[in-house]
Amino acid sequence: MSESNENSAPKVILFIAMLFMLWEAVRYLGSGGIGILYGIFEIIFIVIIFISLSFVSTKPVELPYYWWIFLILGVILILFSFLQNVFIQFFTGFLLILAVIVELICEKKEFKASKLMLLVGIALSLYDSIMCLFLSNAGIGPGVIGLILLIILLILVLDLFDIKIPMEWWTVLAIAFVIFTWVSPLVTGYIFGGFGGYILMIAWVLILFAF
């Protein structure tokens, strides 16, 4: 990830991660005790990301847009999440690292960022669905429905064969919404549990931006 002033898919992912961080920082600042310290750290991280993204002019203060900055911040957030046992921090750190991976892969190969995010989202959502079959108190219904929808989405993304369902933004939204609202929430709290629905929704946003 070299220095860049152009809008890109990783910048959209980083901006979404920044919004999650802002929500978490506000929660920490209102919690008192050591939580205030974590909140201050997250506010600092938000400022670093915001300046690096260069969506608006922040002169005379400027920071380079380099991949290792976001990688370091992502690792730190994941470490924070283990100390605090907080899902959003772990997810946000994962999202920062994922933005780096998307940038590095897409700049070396002709690969659409939205397709890459869809594949990651499908993989994590399959994990969520399988977890639902064994760990959810809601029965096997959400897991089974999730598996069926994700197999359909995987066929569409990879264009394996014609199933008479169009690969459109609304198709992705419909499937992502079901996973986001009905499957992933049932396994939030397990390692990587609950990530799938969020990643699919972010992939849908990237599709809308034509990335």
N, C-alpha and C positions, 0 to 999 in steps of 0.2 A: 504494500500500500504506500505509494509514494505521495508526495505533497500534491494536493489537488484542490481546486476551487470549484469544480463542477459537481452538480448534483449527481448522485449515483445511488444504486440500490443499497450498498453498505451504509451510506449516509442516512437513508431512510430507516434502516434497521437500528443504527446508533441513536437516531432521534427518538424512536419508539422506546429504546432502552432507557434513554434519558428521562422520558416521561414516567416510566416505572420507578426510576431512581428518585424522582421528585416526590412521587406519592409516598415512597418508603421513607425519605428524609423527613417529610412533614410528620409522619407517624412517629419516627424516632424522637424528633425534637419535642413532641408533646408527651413523651413517655417518662421523661425525667431520668435522673441517675446517669449511668454510663450510656444510655440510649442517646442522650444529647450529643455525646462525643461521636457516636456512629453517624448521627444526623449531620453533624458538621462536616465529617469526612465525605459523606455523600454529596453535600452541597458543593464542596470543593471539586469533587469528581464531575458533577454536573457542569460547573463553570468551565472546567478543562475541556469537556466534550463539546459544549456549546461554542466555545471560542475556536476549537479545532475544526468544527464543521463549516464555519464561515458562511452560515446562512445570511447573516447580516454583518455589516462592518463593525469590528470591535477595535479599530485603530485608536490609540497607538499600541494596544495590547494584542498580540497575535501569537498563535501557537501552530506549529506544523501539523499537517494531517498525515501522521505516520502510523503504520499498523502496530508497531510495538507499544505505542502509548495506550491503545485500547486493549491490547493483550494484557498488559500489566494491570490496568484498572479492572479487567475482567477477573483475573486471578485473585486480586485483592478482595473483590466483592464476594467471590466464592469462599475465600478464607473467612471473611466476616460472617457469611451465612452459616458456616460450621460452628463458629463461636456463638452465634445467636439462635441457630436453628430456625432460620427464616426462609420460607420458600421463595419470596419475591427477590431477595438478594441473590440467591443461588441462580434463579432464572435470569436475572439481569446480567450477572457475570457471564453466564452461558451465552446470552444474547450478544454481548460485546465480543466474545471470542468467536461466535458464529459469524458476526459481521466481518471479522478479519479473514476467516476461512473463505467466505463468499468472495471477498475482494481478491484474495490471492489466487483462487481457482479461476474466477471469471476473467482476470486480466491475462492469464496464461493460456486459457482455452476459450473457444467460442461456445460458451455455455451460459444460458439465460439465468440470471440470479433468481428469478421467480420459480423456475423449474427446479433449481438446486434446493431452494427453501421448501418447495412442495415435497421433494423427496425426503428431506430431513423431517419435515412435519409428518409425513406418512409413516416413516419409520418409528418416530416417537409416539404417534397415535396408535400404531399397531401394538406397541409396548403397553400403552394405556389400556387398550381394549383387552389384551390378553390378561393384564393385571386385574381388570374388572371381572373376568371370568372366575378368578380364584379368590380375590380379596375384597370385592365390593359386597356390601350388605344389600344392594339393590337388585340382586339376582343376576342371572347371566344375560338378560335382555340387552342392556346397554353394550356389553362386550360383543355380543353376536352381531347386533346392528352395526356397531362400529367397524367390525371386521369386514362385513359385507360392503359397506360404503367405501372403506379404504381400499379394498381390492378393486372396486370399480374405478376409484380415482387413480390408482396406480396404473391400471390398464389405459386410462385416458392420457395420463402424463407421458407414459412411455410409448403410447400408440402401438400397443401390442397387437390388437386386432379391433375390428369395427364392432362396437356394441350398440350402435344407434343412439348414443348419448353424446351430445356436443361438448367439446372441451371449451367452455366459455367461463367468464368470470362469475356468472351467477351459479353455474354448476359447482365451482370450487367453493363459493360462499355458502351454498346450501349444505354441502358436506362438512365444511369447516365449522359451520354454526352448530350442527348436530354434535360433532365431536367436542367443540368448545363448551357447550352448555350441558351436555348429557353424559359424556364419557369421561373426559379429562378431569372434571371436578371430583369424580368419585375416587380418584387415586392420588390426588394432590397430597403431598407430604412424604410419599415414598421417593427414593432416589430417582430423579428424572421423571417421576410421576406427575402428570398434569401439564407437561410441557407441550404435548402434541397439539392440542387445540389452539394454544397461543401461536405456535409456529405456523400452523395452517392459516390462521387469520392474517398473520403478517405476510405470508406468501400471497394471499389474496390482495392485500394492499399493494404489493409489488406488481401484481398483474395489472391493477388499475393504473399504475404509473408507467406501465409498458416496459418494465425492467425484465 
